[in-house]
Amino acid sequence: MPSASEMIVQTLEEAGIEYVFGIPGGGTGQIFQILETKQDRIRTLLVRHEQVAAIMADAYGRASGKPAAIMGQGLFMGSNATFGIMEAMLSSSPMLILTDTSDSGAAQRPANQSGAGEYGSIDLQSIFKSMTKYTTLATSPKEAV
């Protein structure tokens, strides 16, 4: 049976995603490793800052009319990528955002209550709801695809 990361990559392929921009970290590291083997189908471009990933995806969406995906670790995406995400929303550029909630599995409290915890523990769902058309939080591998 394929792993959740493999199923996510398969879903990206089926959705016609041609580009993923981002920085591996947290739970996204495994997805990036699988994407590395699929460069002939989904081109993965690593960046040095999450804002750059979001701006690249916005530009690609404007130029092609097709969504690109951005991917990175939790709070870094929820803070650093926001400029590009908001710009894409305001310009109606298609974009897919994939991130994780890094420490949720080990947290003593829900993610939205553990802001003093590790990276990515802030309530990312509320952050992204304010600048996307649709936001969801997968709580199991099955929900992730």
The 8 nearest C-alpha neighbors of each residue, nearest first, counted from 0:
[[1, 2, 3, 6, 5, 4, 141, 140],
 [2, 0, 5, 6, 3, 4, 9, 7],
 [1, 3, 5, 4, 6, 0, 140, 7],
 [2, 4, 6, 140, 5, 7, 1, 143],
 [5, 3, 30, 7, 2, 6, 29, 8],
 [6, 4, 2, 8, 7, 3, 1, 9],
 [5, 7, 9, 3, 4, 8, 10, 2],
 [8, 6, 10, 4, 9, 5, 144, 3],
 [7, 9, 11, 5, 10, 6, 12, 4],
 [8, 10, 6, 12, 7, 11, 5, 13],
 [9, 11, 13, 7, 12, 8, 14, 6],
 [12, 10, 8, 14, 16, 9, 13, 7],
 [13, 11, 9, 15, 10, 14, 16, 8],
 [12, 14, 10, 15, 11, 9, 16, 8],
 [15, 13, 11, 12, 16, 10, 9, 17],
 [14, 16, 12, 13, 17, 11, 66, 65],
 [15, 17, 11, 14, 12, 18, 67, 66],
 [16, 18, 41, 42, 15, 67, 40, 19],
 [19, 17, 42, 67, 41, 43, 16, 68],
 [18, 20, 68, 43, 69, 67, 44, 42],
 [21, 19, 69, 52, 44, 45, 43, 68],
 [20, 22, 70, 45, 52, 69, 71, 46],
 [21, 23, 71, 45, 46, 24, 70, 49],
 [24, 22, 28, 71, 27, 31, 21, 72],
 [25, 23, 72, 28, 27, 71, 26, 22],
 [24, 26, 101, 72, 27, 28, 99, 23],
 [25, 27, 28, 99, 24, 101, 29, 72],
 [26, 28, 30, 25, 29, 24, 23, 71],
 [27, 29, 23, 24, 31, 30, 26, 25],
 [30, 28, 32, 31, 27, 4, 33, 26],
 [29, 31, 4, 27, 33, 32, 28, 34],
 [30, 32, 34, 28, 29, 33, 35, 23],
 [33, 31, 29, 35, 30, 34, 28, 36],
 [32, 34, 30, 35, 31, 36, 29, 5],
 [35, 33, 31, 37, 36, 32, 30, 38],
 [34, 36, 32, 33, 37, 38, 31, 43],
 [37, 35, 34, 33, 38, 32, 39, 31],
 [36, 38, 34, 39, 40, 35, 41, 33],
 [39, 37, 42, 41, 40, 35, 36, 34],
 [38, 40, 37, 41, 42, 36, 35, 17],
 [41, 39, 38, 37, 42, 17, 12, 16],
 [42, 40, 17, 38, 18, 37, 39, 43],
 [41, 43, 18, 38, 17, 19, 40, 44],
 [44, 42, 19, 18, 20, 41, 45, 38],
 [45, 43, 20, 19, 46, 42, 21, 18],
 [46, 44, 21, 22, 20, 43, 47, 23],
 [45, 47, 21, 48, 22, 52, 44, 51],
 [46, 48, 45, 49, 22, 51, 21, 52],
 [47, 49, 50, 51, 46, 52, 22, 79],
 [48, 50, 80, 52, 51, 79, 76, 21],
 [51, 49, 80, 53, 79, 52, 48, 83],
 [50, 52, 54, 49, 53, 48, 55, 46],
 [53, 51, 20, 49, 55, 21, 50, 54],
 [52, 54, 83, 56, 50, 55, 51, 80],
 [53, 55, 83, 57, 51, 56, 52, 58],
 [56, 54, 58, 52, 57, 53, 51, 59],
 [57, 55, 59, 53, 67, 54, 58, 60],
 [56, 58, 54, 60, 87, 55, 59, 92],
 [59, 57, 55, 61, 60, 56, 54, 62],
 [60, 58, 56, 62, 57, 61, 63, 55],
 [61, 59, 64, 57, 65, 92, 66, 93],
 [60, 62, 58, 59, 92, 64, 63, 57],
 [63, 61, 59, 60, 64, 58, 65, 57],
 [64, 62, 65, 60, 61, 59, 66, 58],
 [63, 65, 60, 61, 62, 66, 93, 92],
 [66, 64, 60, 63, 93, 67, 59, 61],
 [67, 65, 93, 94, 60, 95, 16, 68],
 [66, 68, 18, 56, 94, 16, 19, 95],
 [69, 67, 95, 19, 96, 94, 20, 18],
 [70, 68, 20, 96, 21, 19, 52, 97],
 [69, 71, 97, 21, 98, 96, 20, 68],
 [72, 70, 22, 98, 23, 21, 24, 76],
 [71, 73, 24, 25, 98, 75, 99, 76],
 [74, 72, 119, 99, 100, 75, 98, 76],
 [73, 75, 119, 77, 76, 78, 118, 72],
 [74, 76, 78, 79, 77, 73, 72, 49],
 [75, 77, 80, 74, 78, 79, 73, 71],
 [78, 76, 74, 75, 123, 81, 79, 80],
 [77, 79, 75, 76, 81, 80, 74, 82],
 [78, 80, 50, 75, 49, 76, 81, 77],
 [81, 79, 50, 49, 76, 53, 82, 83],
 [80, 82, 84, 83, 79, 78, 85, 77],
 [81, 83, 85, 84, 80, 86, 50, 79],
 [84, 82, 53, 54, 86, 81, 85, 80],
 [83, 85, 81, 87, 86, 82, 53, 88],
 [86, 84, 88, 82, 87, 130, 83, 81],
 [85, 87, 83, 89, 88, 84, 90, 82],
 [88, 86, 92, 84, 90, 57, 85, 89],
 [89, 87, 85, 91, 86, 90, 84, 131],
 [88, 90, 86, 87, 91, 85, 92, 130],
 [91, 89, 87, 92, 88, 86, 61, 85],
 [92, 90, 88, 89, 87, 93, 61, 86],
 [93, 91, 87, 60, 90, 61, 57, 88],
 [92, 94, 66, 60, 65, 91, 64, 87],
 [95, 93, 66, 67, 68, 92, 56, 96],
 [96, 94, 68, 67, 69, 66, 97, 93],
 [95, 97, 69, 68, 70, 94, 98, 84],
 [98, 96, 70, 69, 95, 71, 99, 68],
 [99, 97, 71, 73, 72, 70, 96, 27],
 [98, 100, 73, 101, 72, 26, 27, 25],
 [99, 101, 73, 119, 103, 102, 120, 98],
 [102, 100, 119, 25, 99, 103, 73, 26],
 [101, 103, 105, 104, 100, 106, 120, 117],
 [104, 102, 106, 105, 100, 110, 101, 120],
 [103, 105, 102, 106, 101, 100, 107, 109],
 [104, 106, 103, 102, 107, 108, 101, 109],
 [107, 105, 103, 108, 104, 102, 109, 110],
 [106, 108, 105, 109, 113, 103, 104, 110],
 [109, 107, 106, 112, 113, 110, 111, 103],
 [108, 110, 112, 111, 113, 106, 103, 107],
 [111, 109, 120, 113, 112, 103, 122, 121],
 [110, 112, 122, 121, 109, 113, 114, 120],
 [113, 111, 110, 109, 114, 108, 121, 122],
 [112, 114, 116, 110, 115, 111, 120, 108],
 [115, 113, 121, 116, 120, 112, 111, 110],
 [114, 116, 113, 117, 120, 112, 121, 118],
 [117, 115, 113, 114, 120, 118, 102, 106],
 [116, 118, 120, 102, 119, 115, 101, 114],
 [119, 117, 120, 74, 101, 116, 73, 102],
 [118, 120, 73, 74, 100, 101, 121, 117],
 [119, 121, 110, 114, 118, 113, 117, 100],
 [120, 122, 114, 111, 123, 119, 110, 74],
 [123, 121, 111, 124, 110, 125, 120, 126],
 [124, 122, 126, 125, 121, 77, 127, 74],
 [123, 125, 127, 126, 122, 128, 134, 136],
 [126, 124, 128, 123, 127, 122, 129, 134],
 [125, 127, 123, 124, 128, 129, 77, 122],
 [126, 128, 129, 124, 130, 125, 131, 123],
 [129, 127, 125, 131, 130, 126, 134, 124],
 [128, 130, 127, 126, 131, 125, 132, 85],
 [131, 129, 127, 85, 128, 88, 84, 132],
 [132, 130, 133, 128, 127, 129, 88, 134],
 [131, 133, 134, 130, 128, 88, 129, 127],
 [134, 132, 131, 128, 135, 127, 130, 129],
 [135, 133, 128, 127, 124, 131, 132, 136],
 [134, 136, 137, 124, 133, 128, 127, 143],
 [135, 137, 138, 124, 134, 143, 142, 99],
 [136, 138, 142, 143, 139, 135, 140, 141],
 [137, 139, 136, 142, 140, 143, 141, 103],
 [138, 140, 142, 141, 137, 143, 3, 136],
 [141, 139, 143, 3, 142, 138, 144, 137],
 [142, 140, 139, 143, 144, 3, 137, 138],
 [143, 141, 137, 139, 144, 140, 138, 136],
 [144, 142, 140, 137, 141, 139, 7, 3],
 [143, 142, 7, 141, 6, 10, 140, 3]]
